[in-house]
Structures are given as structure tokens and as C-alpha cells.
Amino acid sequence: MTEERRHEMGTGGYCVCPKCGEKTMHRDSVPCQEERCPDCGAKLLREGSHHHKLFQQKQEEKQKKESSE
Ligand SMILES: [Zn+2]
């Protein structure tokens, strides 16, 4: 049922820190982007969200570059 997921991320899931990779439980009332990493203080991304996917793509490109140099 991918149709439902397109509209709503649903409840549960995690917020991920783009800096250090820390994961925290997502709270329904608080968007991940308003949460801060308990470890380094960076803004968190919702795991599996559009922004998180973009971030992962960037990380992969970075790693490819770094490993080829
Ligand atoms: Zn962090």
C-alpha cells in the first residue's frame, strides 16, 4: 500500500542526525527538523523523508569521491 505512505509518513520512526548519525525516536508532536541532536546539536532529519534521502545521496557521492582520490 504505497499510496498511503505518499501522503503521510505515519507515526513512529526515527530522527537521524546528519552530522554524527545519532538516531532518536521521532515524537509525533515535534518535527524532526525542530529537534536537536543530543550529541552534537545539529538539526535532525526524519528517517526516510525526502530530505533524508537527499542527504544520503550526498553522503554517497562524497564517499565515492573520497575513495577514488
Ligand atoms: Zn549529532
N, CA, C, O and the ligand as a Tripos MOL2 file, in Angstrom:
@<TRIPOS>MOLECULE
protein
  277   275    70     0     0
PROTEIN
NO_CHARGES

@<TRIPOS>ATOM
      1 N           0.8260   -1.2040    0.0000 N.3       1 MET1
      2 CA          0.0000    0.0000    0.0000 C.3       1 MET1
      3 C           0.8680    1.2640    0.0000 C.2       1 MET1
      4 O           0.8990    1.9970    0.9880 O.2       1 MET1
      5 N           1.5430    1.5060   -1.0670 N.am      2 THR2
      6 CA          2.4210    2.6720   -1.1310 C.3       2 THR2
      7 C           1.6190    3.9700   -1.2010 C.2       2 THR2
      8 O           2.1300    5.0400   -0.8700 O.2       2 THR2
      9 N           0.3860    3.8720   -1.6260 N.am      3 GLU3
     10 CA         -0.4780    5.0510   -1.7830 C.3       3 GLU3
     11 C          -0.5950    5.8400   -0.4770 C.2       3 GLU3
     12 O          -0.5000    7.0670   -0.4630 O.2       3 GLU3
     13 N          -0.8010    5.1110    0.6070 N.am      4 GLU4
     14 CA         -0.9590    5.7590    1.9050 C.3       4 GLU4
     15 C           0.3190    6.4580    2.3450 C.2       4 GLU4
     16 O           0.2870    7.5600    2.8930 O.2       4 GLU4
     17 N           1.4290    5.8050    2.0970 N.am      5 ARG5
     18 CA          2.6980    6.3290    2.5890 C.3       5 ARG5
     19 C           3.0690    7.6240    1.8930 C.2       5 ARG5
     20 O           3.8220    8.4310    2.4380 O.2       5 ARG5
     21 N           2.5570    7.8250    0.7190 N.am      6 ARG6
     22 CA          2.9040    9.0340   -0.0160 C.3       6 ARG6
     23 C           2.3600   10.2790    0.6930 C.2       6 ARG6
     24 O           2.9760   11.3450    0.6710 O.2       6 ARG6
     25 N           1.2020   10.1170    1.3160 N.am      7 HIS7
     26 CA          0.5780   11.2610    1.9750 C.3       7 HIS7
     27 C           1.1610   11.5090    3.3660 C.2       7 HIS7
     28 O           1.4400   12.6420    3.7560 O.2       7 HIS7
     29 N           1.3290   10.4330    4.0820 N.am      8 GLU8
     30 CA          1.7290   10.5590    5.4850 C.3       8 GLU8
     31 C           2.9210    9.6680    5.7550 C.2       8 GLU8
     32 O           3.0030    8.5480    5.2500 O.2       8 GLU8
     33 N           3.8420   10.1710    6.5540 N.am      9 MET9
     34 CA          4.9550    9.3320    6.9680 C.3       9 MET9
     35 C           4.4980    8.3460    8.0410 C.2       9 MET9
     36 O           5.1840    7.3660    8.3320 O.2       9 MET9
     37 N           3.3490    8.6130    8.6160 N.am     10 GLY10
     38 CA          2.8460    7.7350    9.6610 C.3      10 GLY10
     39 C           3.4820    8.0570   10.9950 C.2      10 GLY10
     40 O           4.2640    9.0010   11.1160 O.2      10 GLY10
     41 N           3.1430    7.2710   11.9870 N.am     11 THR11
     42 CA          3.7060    7.5010   13.3100 C.3      11 THR11
     43 C           4.9300    6.6300   13.5180 C.2      11 THR11
     44 O           5.1940    5.7030   12.7520 O.2      11 THR11
     45 N           5.6540    6.9400   14.5460 N.am     12 GLY12
     46 CA          6.8440    6.1610   14.8500 C.3      12 GLY12
     47 C           8.0020    6.5550   13.9620 C.2      12 GLY12
     48 O           7.9720    7.6120   13.3330 O.2      12 GLY12
     49 N           9.0100    5.7280   13.9040 N.am     13 GLY13
     50 CA         10.1680    6.0260   13.1000 C.3      13 GLY13
     51 C          11.1950    6.8080   13.8810 C.2      13 GLY13
     52 O          11.0690    6.9890   15.0920 O.2      13 GLY13
     53 N          12.2040    7.2650   13.1860 N.am     14 TYR14
     54 CA         13.3330    7.8870   13.8610 C.3      14 TYR14
     55 C          13.7130    9.2090   13.2100 C.2      14 TYR14
     56 O          13.4380    9.4570   12.0370 O.2      14 TYR14
     57 N          14.3510   10.0400   14.0100 N.am     15 CYS15
     58 CA         15.0280   11.2150   13.5120 C.3      15 CYS15
     59 C          16.5260   10.9090   13.5000 C.2      15 CYS15
     60 O          17.0600   10.3130   14.4350 O.2      15 CYS15
     61 N          17.1800   11.3210   12.4370 N.am     16 VAL16
     62 CA         18.5880   10.9800   12.2770 C.3      16 VAL16
     63 C          19.4270   12.2490   12.2260 C.2      16 VAL16
     64 O          19.0500   13.2310   11.5870 O.2      16 VAL16
     65 N          20.5680   12.2180   12.9070 N.am     17 CYS17
     66 CA         21.4800   13.3570   12.8610 C.3      17 CYS17
     67 C          22.3560   13.2560   11.6170 C.2      17 CYS17
     68 O          23.0420   12.2530   11.4220 O.2      17 CYS17
     69 N          22.3380   14.2980   10.7670 N.am     18 PRO18
     70 CA         23.1460   14.2720    9.5490 C.3      18 PRO18
     71 C          24.6370   14.4220    9.8350 C.2      18 PRO18
     72 O          25.4690   14.1290    8.9760 O.2      18 PRO18
     73 N          24.9690   14.8700   11.0150 N.am     19 LYS19
     74 CA         26.3890   15.0770   11.3230 C.3      19 LYS19
     75 C          27.0460   13.8320   11.8850 C.2      19 LYS19
     76 O          28.0810   13.3910   11.3860 O.2      19 LYS19
     77 N          26.4440   13.2640   12.9260 N.am     20 CYS20
     78 CA         27.1180   12.1620   13.6160 C.3      20 CYS20
     79 C          26.3720   10.8410   13.4990 C.2      20 CYS20
     80 O          26.8570    9.8050   13.9530 O.2      20 CYS20
     81 N          25.1690   10.8810   12.8770 N.am     21 GLY21
     82 CA         24.4620    9.6270   12.6590 C.3      21 GLY21
     83 C          23.6330    9.1650   13.8420 C.2      21 GLY21
     84 O          23.0800    8.0650   13.8270 O.2      21 GLY21
     85 N          23.5460   10.0010   14.8680 N.am     22 GLU22
     86 CA         22.7360    9.6680   16.0510 C.3      22 GLU22
     87 C          21.2720    9.5110   15.6490 C.2      22 GLU22
     88 O          20.7500   10.2710   14.8330 O.2      22 GLU22
     89 N          20.6220    8.5080   16.2380 N.am     23 LYS23
     90 CA         19.2050    8.2840   15.9490 C.3      23 LYS23
     91 C          18.3970    8.4740   17.2210 C.2      23 LYS23
     92 O          18.7570    7.9570   18.2790 O.2      23 LYS23
     93 N          17.3080    9.2140   17.1150 N.am     24 THR24
     94 CA         16.4060    9.3360   18.2580 C.3      24 THR24
     95 C          15.0000    8.9800   17.8190 C.2      24 THR24
     96 O          14.6660    9.1160   16.6420 O.2      24 THR24
     97 N          14.1820    8.5330   18.7360 N.am     25 MET25
     98 CA         12.7980    8.2420   18.4200 C.3      25 MET25
     99 C          12.0940    9.5110   17.9830 C.2      25 MET25
    100 O          12.2300   10.5530   18.6250 O.2      25 MET25
    101 N          11.3400    9.4300   16.8900 N.am     26 HIS26
    102 CA         10.5710   10.5790   16.4450 C.3      26 HIS26
    103 C           9.3410   10.7470   17.3160 C.2      26 HIS26
    104 O           8.6160    9.7910   17.5920 O.2      26 HIS26
    105 N           9.1180   11.9900   17.7480 N.am     27 ARG27
    106 CA          7.9090   12.2710   18.5230 C.3      27 ARG27
    107 C           6.8820   12.9040   17.5950 C.2      27 ARG27
    108 O           7.1870   13.8330   16.8470 O.2      27 ARG27
    109 N           5.6580   12.3830   17.6580 N.am     28 ASP28
    110 CA          4.6220   12.7990   16.7190 C.3      28 ASP28
    111 C           4.3700   14.2960   16.7350 C.2      28 ASP28
    112 O           4.0820   14.8920   15.6970 O.2      28 ASP28
    113 N           4.4770   14.9030   17.9020 N.am     29 SER29
    114 CA          4.1210   16.3150   18.0230 C.3      29 SER29
    115 C           5.2640   17.2320   17.5980 C.2      29 SER29
    116 O           5.0550   18.4290   17.3970 O.2      29 SER29
    117 N           6.4520   16.6910   17.4610 N.am     30 VAL30
    118 CA          7.6150   17.5180   17.1470 C.3      30 VAL30
    119 C           8.2710   17.0770   15.8410 C.2      30 VAL30
    120 O           8.7400   15.9440   15.7360 O.2      30 VAL30
    121 N           8.3080   17.9720   14.8370 N.am     31 PRO31
    122 CA          9.0080   17.6220   13.5980 C.3      31 PRO31
    123 C          10.4910   17.3970   13.8770 C.2      31 PRO31
    124 O          11.0900   18.0960   14.6940 O.2      31 PRO31
    125 N          11.0720   16.4220   13.1970 N.am     32 CYS32
    126 CA         12.4930   16.1210   13.4170 C.3      32 CYS32
    127 C          13.3570   17.3570   13.2170 C.2      32 CYS32
    128 O          14.3580   17.5450   13.9080 O.2      32 CYS32
    129 N          12.9650   18.1890   12.2750 N.am     33 GLN33
    130 CA         13.8050   19.3400   11.9650 C.3      33 GLN33
    131 C          13.7910   20.3900   13.0650 C.2      33 GLN33
    132 O          14.5870   21.3290   13.0530 O.2      33 GLN33
    133 N          12.8820   20.2250   14.0140 N.am     34 GLU34
    134 CA         12.8950   21.1230   15.1720 C.3      34 GLU34
    135 C          13.5820   20.4860   16.3700 C.2      34 GLU34
    136 O          13.7760   21.1170   17.4090 O.2      34 GLU34
    137 N          13.9410   19.2290   16.2000 N.am     35 GLU35
    138 CA         14.6980   18.5420   17.2410 C.3      35 GLU35
    139 C          16.1890   18.7790   17.0250 C.2      35 GLU35
    140 O          16.6400   19.0430   15.9100 O.2      35 GLU35
    141 N          16.9360   18.6790   18.1120 N.am     36 ARG36
    142 CA         18.3900   18.8130   18.0160 C.3      36 ARG36
    143 C          19.0490   17.5160   18.4560 C.2      36 ARG36
    144 O          18.5560   16.8140   19.3380 O.2      36 ARG36
    145 N          20.1520   17.2210   17.8330 N.am     37 CYS37
    146 CA         20.9060   16.0430   18.2020 C.3      37 CYS37
    147 C          21.4060   16.1900   19.6420 C.2      37 CYS37
    148 O          22.0110   17.2070   19.9810 O.2      37 CYS37
    149 N          21.1620   15.1950   20.4860 N.am     38 PRO38
    150 CA         21.6280   15.2620   21.8730 C.3      38 PRO38
    151 C          23.1470   15.2180   21.9650 C.2      38 PRO38
    152 O          23.7370   15.5680   22.9870 O.2      38 PRO38
    153 N          23.7470   14.7940   20.9050 N.am     39 ASP39
    154 CA         25.1900   14.5910   20.8910 C.3      39 ASP39
    155 C          25.9400   15.8220   20.3870 C.2      39 ASP39
    156 O          26.8530   16.3090   21.0530 O.2      39 ASP39
    157 N          25.5580   16.3260   19.2120 N.am     40 CYS40
    158 CA         26.3250   17.4100   18.6030 C.3      40 CYS40
    159 C          25.4950   18.6670   18.3630 C.2      40 CYS40
    160 O          26.0430   19.7000   17.9800 O.2      40 CYS40
    161 N          24.1720   18.5950   18.5830 N.am     41 GLY41
    162 CA         23.3470   19.7860   18.4900 C.3      41 GLY41
    163 C          22.8900   20.1480   17.0860 C.2      41 GLY41
    164 O          22.3050   21.2120   16.8830 O.2      41 GLY41
    165 N          23.1470   19.2790   16.1130 N.am     42 ALA42
    166 CA         22.7100   19.5510   14.7440 C.3      42 ALA42
    167 C          21.2110   19.3100   14.6140 C.2      42 ALA42
    168 O          20.6170   18.5740   15.4010 O.2      42 ALA42
    169 N          20.6070   19.9450   13.6030 N.am     43 LYS43
    170 CA         19.1980   19.6930   13.3320 C.3      43 LYS43
    171 C          19.0270   18.2790   12.7980 C.2      43 LYS43
    172 O          19.8340   17.8020   11.9990 O.2      43 LYS43
    173 N          17.9800   17.6230   13.2410 N.am     44 LEU44
    174 CA         17.7600   16.2390   12.8290 C.3      44 LEU44
    175 C          16.9120   16.1560   11.5680 C.2      44 LEU44
    176 O          16.1800   17.0860   11.2310 O.2      44 LEU44
    177 N          17.0240   15.0280   10.8810 N.am     45 LEU45
    178 CA         16.2170   14.7470    9.7040 C.3      45 LEU45
    179 C          15.3340   13.5460    9.9760 C.2      45 LEU45
    180 O          15.7440   12.6110   10.6650 O.2      45 LEU45
    181 N          14.1290   13.5660    9.4410 N.am     46 ARG46
    182 CA         13.2630   12.4150    9.5960 C.3      46 ARG46
    183 C          13.7830   11.2730    8.7400 C.2      46 ARG46
    184 O          14.0110   11.4350    7.5410 O.2      46 ARG46
    185 N          13.9690   10.1190    9.3640 N.am     47 GLU47
    186 CA         14.4860    8.9770    8.6170 C.3      47 GLU47
    187 C          13.5090    8.5800    7.5200 C.2      47 GLU47
    188 O          12.3140    8.4220    7.7720 O.2      47 GLU47
    189 N          14.0100    8.4230    6.3230 N.am     48 GLY48
    190 CA         13.1710    8.0150    5.1990 C.3      48 GLY48
    191 C          12.4680    9.1670    4.5130 C.2      48 GLY48
    192 O          11.7790    8.9560    3.5150 O.2      48 GLY48
    193 N          12.6230   10.3870    5.0240 N.am     49 SER49
    194 CA         11.9670   11.5320    4.4140 C.3      49 SER49
    195 C          12.7170   11.9660    3.1640 C.2      49 SER49
    196 O          13.8260   11.5040    2.8950 O.2      49 SER49
    197 N          12.0990   12.8530    2.4110 N.am     50 HIS50
    198 CA         12.7310   13.3800    1.1950 C.3      50 HIS50
    199 C          14.0920   13.9690    1.5170 C.2      50 HIS50
    200 O          15.0700   13.7070    0.8170 O.2      50 HIS50
    201 N          14.1560   14.7650    2.5770 N.am     51 HIS51
    202 CA         15.4110   15.4130    2.9280 C.3      51 HIS51
    203 C          16.4840   14.4040    3.3530 C.2      51 HIS51
    204 O          17.6710   14.5560    3.0620 O.2      51 HIS51
    205 N          16.0160   13.3810    4.0460 N.am     52 HIS52
    206 CA         16.9630   12.3560    4.4890 C.3      52 HIS52
    207 C          17.5370   11.6140    3.2820 C.2      52 HIS52
    208 O          18.7230   11.2840    3.2570 O.2      52 HIS52
    209 N          16.7000   11.3570    2.2940 N.am     53 LYS53
    210 CA         17.1760   10.6620    1.0890 C.3      53 LYS53
    211 C          18.1680   11.5210    0.3280 C.2      53 LYS53
    212 O          19.1900   11.0320   -0.1540 O.2      53 LYS53
    213 N          17.8570   12.8120    0.2260 N.am     54 LEU54
    214 CA         18.7920   13.7240   -0.4290 C.3      54 LEU54
    215 C          20.1330   13.7220    0.2960 C.2      54 LEU54
    216 O          21.1990   13.7090   -0.3190 O.2      54 LEU54
    217 N          20.0460   13.7370    1.6040 N.am     55 PHE55
    218 CA         21.2600   13.7270    2.4240 C.3      55 PHE55
    219 C          22.0620   12.4580    2.1800 C.2      55 PHE55
    220 O          23.2840   12.5030    2.0350 O.2      55 PHE55
    221 N          21.3640   11.3240    2.1340 N.am     56 GLN56
    222 CA         22.0550   10.0590    1.9070 C.3      56 GLN56
    223 C          22.7350   10.0380    0.5460 C.2      56 GLN56
    224 O          23.8460    9.5270    0.4000 O.2      56 GLN56
    225 N          22.0490   10.6030   -0.4520 N.am     57 GLN57
    226 CA         22.6520   10.6580   -1.7860 C.3      57 GLN57
    227 C          23.9330   11.4710   -1.7670 C.2      57 GLN57
    228 O          24.9410   11.0810   -2.3550 O.2      57 GLN57
    229 N          23.8800   12.5980   -1.0880 N.am     58 LYS58
    230 CA         25.0560   13.4520   -0.9900 C.3      58 LYS58
    231 C          26.2060   12.7260   -0.3030 C.2      58 LYS58
    232 O          27.3580   12.8000   -0.7300 O.2      58 LYS58
    233 N          25.8630   12.0250    0.7660 N.am     59 GLN59
    234 CA         26.8840   11.2830    1.5010 C.3      59 GLN59
    235 C          27.5370   10.2270    0.6120 C.2      59 GLN59
    236 O          28.7530   10.0390    0.6340 O.2      59 GLN59
    237 N          26.7040    9.5460   -0.1680 N.am     60 GLU60
    238 CA         27.2420    8.5100   -1.0520 C.3      60 GLU60
    239 C          28.1740    9.1100   -2.0920 C.2      60 GLU60
    240 O          29.2410    8.5650   -2.3740 O.2      60 GLU60
    241 N          27.7600   10.2370   -2.6580 N.am     61 GLU61
    242 CA         28.6110   10.8980   -3.6570 C.3      61 GLU61
    243 C          29.9350   11.3190   -3.0410 C.2      61 GLU61
    244 O          30.9980   11.1910   -3.6480 O.2      61 GLU61
    245 N          29.8380   11.8220   -1.8260 N.am     62 LYS62
    246 CA         31.0460   12.2420   -1.1150 C.3      62 LYS62
    247 C          32.0010   11.0660   -0.9190 C.2      62 LYS62
    248 O          33.2040   11.1520   -1.1660 O.2      62 LYS62
    249 N          31.4050    9.9710   -0.4660 N.am     63 GLN63
    250 CA         32.2320    8.7920   -0.1860 C.3      63 GLN63
    251 C          32.8890    8.2710   -1.4590 C.2      63 GLN63
    252 O          34.0460    7.8510   -1.4430 O.2      63 GLN63
    253 N          32.1440    8.3020   -2.5580 N.am     64 LYS64
    254 CA         32.7080    7.8460   -3.8350 C.3      64 LYS64
    255 C          33.8990    8.7050   -4.2020 C.2      64 LYS64
    256 O          34.9480    8.2090   -4.6130 O.2      64 LYS64
    257 N          33.7090   10.0210   -4.0420 N.am     65 LYS65
    258 CA         34.7960   10.9510   -4.3800 C.3      65 LYS65
    259 C          36.0230   10.6800   -3.5130 C.2      65 LYS65
    260 O          37.1510   10.5850   -3.9950 O.2      65 LYS65
    261 N          35.7550   10.5610   -2.2220 N.am     66 GLU66
    262 CA         36.8630   10.3890   -1.2930 C.3      66 GLU66
    263 C          37.6320    9.0870   -1.5200 C.2      66 GLU66
    264 O          38.8520    9.0310   -1.3690 O.2      66 GLU66
    265 N          36.8880    8.0470   -1.8840 N.am     67 SER67
    266 CA         37.5500    6.7500   -2.0570 C.3      67 SER67
    267 C          38.3000    6.6750   -3.3900 C.2      67 SER67
    268 O          39.2120    5.8640   -3.5500 O.2      67 SER67
    269 N          37.9050    7.5340   -4.3530 N.am     68 SER68
    270 CA         38.5830    7.4870   -5.6490 C.3      68 SER68
    271 C          39.8060    8.3930   -5.6700 C.2      68 SER68
    272 O          40.6340    8.3110   -6.5770 O.2      68 SER68
    273 N          39.9130    9.2460   -4.6770 N.am     69 GLU69
    274 CA         41.0590   10.1570   -4.6470 C.3      69 GLU69
    275 C          42.2750    9.5640   -3.9340 C.2      69 GLU69
    276 O          43.3120   10.2200   -3.8330 O.2      69 GLU69
    277 ZN         24.7340   14.5780   16.0250 Zn       70 ZN70
@<TRIPOS>BOND
     1     1     2 1
     2     2     3 1
     3     3     4 2
     4     3     5 am
     5     5     6 1
     6     6     7 1
     7     7     8 2
     8     7     9 am
     9     9    10 1
    10    10    11 1
    11    11    12 2
    12    11    13 am
    13    13    14 1
    14    14    15 1
    15    15    16 2
    16    15    17 am
    17    17    18 1
    18    18    19 1
    19    19    20 2
    20    19    21 am
    21    21    22 1
    22    22    23 1
    23    23    24 2
    24    23    25 am
    25    25    26 1
    26    26    27 1
    27    27    28 2
    28    27    29 am
    29    29    30 1
    30    30    31 1
    31    31    32 2
    32    31    33 am
    33    33    34 1
    34    34    35 1
    35    35    36 2
    36    35    37 am
    37    37    38 1
    38    38    39 1
    39    39    40 2
    40    39    41 am
    41    41    42 1
    42    42    43 1
    43    43    44 2
    44    43    45 am
    45    45    46 1
    46    46    47 1
    47    47    48 2
    48    47    49 am
    49    49    50 1
    50    50    51 1
    51    51    52 2
    52    51    53 am
    53    53    54 1
    54    54    55 1
    55    55    56 2
    56    55    57 am
    57    57    58 1
    58    58    59 1
    59    59    60 2
    60    59    61 am
    61    61    62 1
    62    62    63 1
    63    63    64 2
    64    63    65 am
    65    65    66 1
    66    66    67 1
    67    67    68 2
    68    67    69 am
    69    69    70 1
    70    70    71 1
    71    71    72 2
    72    71    73 am
    73    73    74 1
    74    74    75 1
    75    75    76 2
    76    75    77 am
    77    77    78 1
    78    78    79 1
    79    79    80 2
    80    79    81 am
    81    81    82 1
    82    82    83 1
    83    83    84 2
    84    83    85 am
    85    85    86 1
    86    86    87 1
    87    87    88 2
    88    87    89 am
    89    89    90 1
    90    90    91 1
    91    91    92 2
    92    91    93 am
    93    93    94 1
    94    94    95 1
    95    95    96 2
    96    95    97 am
    97    97    98 1
    98    98    99 1
    99    99   100 2
   100    99   101 am
   101   101   102 1
   102   102   103 1
   103   103   104 2
   104   103   105 am
   105   105   106 1
   106   106   107 1
   107   107   108 2
   108   107   109 am
   109   109   110 1
   110   110   111 1
   111   111   112 2
   112   111   113 am
   113   113   114 1
   114   114   115 1
   115   115   116 2
   116   115   117 am
   117   117   118 1
   118   118   119 1
   119   119   120 2
   120   119   121 am
   121   121   122 1
   122   122   123 1
   123   123   124 2
   124   123   125 am
   125   125   126 1
   126   126   127 1
   127   127   128 2
   128   127   129 am
   129   129   130 1
   130   130   131 1
   131   131   132 2
   132   131   133 am
   133   133   134 1
   134   134   135 1
   135   135   136 2
   136   135   137 am
   137   137   138 1
   138   138   139 1
   139   139   140 2
   140   139   141 am
   141   141   142 1
   142   142   143 1
   143   143   144 2
   144   143   145 am
   145   145   146 1
   146   146   147 1
   147   147   148 2
   148   147   149 am
   149   149   150 1
   150   150   151 1
   151   151   152 2
   152   151   153 am
   153   153   154 1
   154   154   155 1
   155   155   156 2
   156   155   157 am
   157   157   158 1
   158   158   159 1
   159   159   160 2
   160   159   161 am
   161   161   162 1
   162   162   163 1
   163   163   164 2
   164   163   165 am
   165   165   166 1
   166   166   167 1
   167   167   168 2
   168   167   169 am
   169   169   170 1
   170   170   171 1
   171   171   172 2
   172   171   173 am
   173   173   174 1
   174   174   175 1
   175   175   176 2
   176   175   177 am
   177   177   178 1
   178   178   179 1
   179   179   180 2
   180   179   181 am
   181   181   182 1
   182   182   183 1
   183   183   184 2
   184   183   185 am
   185   185   186 1
   186   186   187 1
   187   187   188 2
   188   187   189 am
   189   189   190 1
   190   190   191 1
   191   191   192 2
   192   191   193 am
   193   193   194 1
   194   194   195 1
   195   195   196 2
   196   195   197 am
   197   197   198 1
   198   198   199 1
   199   199   200 2
   200   199   201 am
   201   201   202 1
   202   202   203 1
   203   203   204 2
   204   203   205 am
   205   205   206 1
   206   206   207 1
   207   207   208 2
   208   207   209 am
   209   209   210 1
   210   210   211 1
   211   211   212 2
   212   211   213 am
   213   213   214 1
   214   214   215 1
   215   215   216 2
   216   215   217 am
   217   217   218 1
   218   218   219 1
   219   219   220 2
   220   219   221 am
   221   221   222 1
   222   222   223 1
   223   223   224 2
   224   223   225 am
   225   225   226 1
   226   226   227 1
   227   227   228 2
   228   227   229 am
   229   229   230 1
   230   230   231 1
   231   231   232 2
   232   231   233 am
   233   233   234 1
   234   234   235 1
   235   235   236 2
   236   235   237 am
   237   237   238 1
   238   238   239 1
   239   239   240 2
   240   239   241 am
   241   241   242 1
   242   242   243 1
   243   243   244 2
   244   243   245 am
   245   245   246 1
   246   246   247 1
   247   247   248 2
   248   247   249 am
   249   249   250 1
   250   250   251 1
   251   251   252 2
   252   251   253 am
   253   253   254 1
   254   254   255 1
   255   255   256 2
   256   255   257 am
   257   257   258 1
   258   258   259 1
   259   259   260 2
   260   259   261 am
   261   261   262 1
   262   262   263 1
   263   263   264 2
   264   263   265 am
   265   265   266 1
   266   266   267 1
   267   267   268 2
   268   267   269 am
   269   269   270 1
   270   270   271 1
   271   271   272 2
   272   271   273 am
   273   273   274 1
   274   274   275 1
   275   275   276 2
@<TRIPOS>SUBSTRUCTURE
     1 MET1         2 RESIDUE 1 A MET
     2 THR2         6 RESIDUE 1 A THR
     3 GLU3        10 RESIDUE 1 A GLU
     4 GLU4        14 RESIDUE 1 A GLU
     5 ARG5        18 RESIDUE 1 A ARG
     6 ARG6        22 RESIDUE 1 A ARG
     7 HIS7        26 RESIDUE 1 A HIS
     8 GLU8        30 RESIDUE 1 A GLU
     9 MET9        34 RESIDUE 1 A MET
    10 GLY10       38 RESIDUE 1 A GLY
    11 THR11       42 RESIDUE 1 A THR
    12 GLY12       46 RESIDUE 1 A GLY
    13 GLY13       50 RESIDUE 1 A GLY
    14 TYR14       54 RESIDUE 1 A TYR
    15 CYS15       58 RESIDUE 1 A CYS
    16 VAL16       62 RESIDUE 1 A VAL
    17 CYS17       66 RESIDUE 1 A CYS
    18 PRO18       70 RESIDUE 1 A PRO
    19 LYS19       74 RESIDUE 1 A LYS
    20 CYS20       78 RESIDUE 1 A CYS
    21 GLY21       82 RESIDUE 1 A GLY
    22 GLU22       86 RESIDUE 1 A GLU
    23 LYS23       90 RESIDUE 1 A LYS
    24 THR24       94 RESIDUE 1 A THR
    25 MET25       98 RESIDUE 1 A MET
    26 HIS26      102 RESIDUE 1 A HIS
    27 ARG27      106 RESIDUE 1 A ARG
    28 ASP28      110 RESIDUE 1 A ASP
    29 SER29      114 RESIDUE 1 A SER
    30 VAL30      118 RESIDUE 1 A VAL
    31 PRO31      122 RESIDUE 1 A PRO
    32 CYS32      126 RESIDUE 1 A CYS
    33 GLN33      130 RESIDUE 1 A GLN
    34 GLU34      134 RESIDUE 1 A GLU
    35 GLU35      138 RESIDUE 1 A GLU
    36 ARG36      142 RESIDUE 1 A ARG
    37 CYS37      146 RESIDUE 1 A CYS
    38 PRO38      150 RESIDUE 1 A PRO
    39 ASP39      154 RESIDUE 1 A ASP
    40 CYS40      158 RESIDUE 1 A CYS
    41 GLY41      162 RESIDUE 1 A GLY
    42 ALA42      166 RESIDUE 1 A ALA
    43 LYS43      170 RESIDUE 1 A LYS
    44 LEU44      174 RESIDUE 1 A LEU
    45 LEU45      178 RESIDUE 1 A LEU
    46 ARG46      182 RESIDUE 1 A ARG
    47 GLU47      186 RESIDUE 1 A GLU
    48 GLY48      190 RESIDUE 1 A GLY
    49 SER49      194 RESIDUE 1 A SER
    50 HIS50      198 RESIDUE 1 A HIS
    51 HIS51      202 RESIDUE 1 A HIS
    52 HIS52      206 RESIDUE 1 A HIS
    53 LYS53      210 RESIDUE 1 A LYS
    54 LEU54      214 RESIDUE 1 A LEU
    55 PHE55      218 RESIDUE 1 A PHE
    56 GLN56      222 RESIDUE 1 A GLN
    57 GLN57      226 RESIDUE 1 A GLN
    58 LYS58      230 RESIDUE 1 A LYS
    59 GLN59      234 RESIDUE 1 A GLN
    60 GLU60      238 RESIDUE 1 A GLU
    61 GLU61      242 RESIDUE 1 A GLU
    62 LYS62      246 RESIDUE 1 A LYS
    63 GLN63      250 RESIDUE 1 A GLN
    64 LYS64      254 RESIDUE 1 A LYS
    65 LYS65      258 RESIDUE 1 A LYS
    66 GLU66      262 RESIDUE 1 A GLU
    67 SER67      266 RESIDUE 1 A SER
    68 SER68      270 RESIDUE 1 A SER
    69 GLU69      274 RESIDUE 1 A GLU
    70 ZN70       277 GROUP 0 **** ****
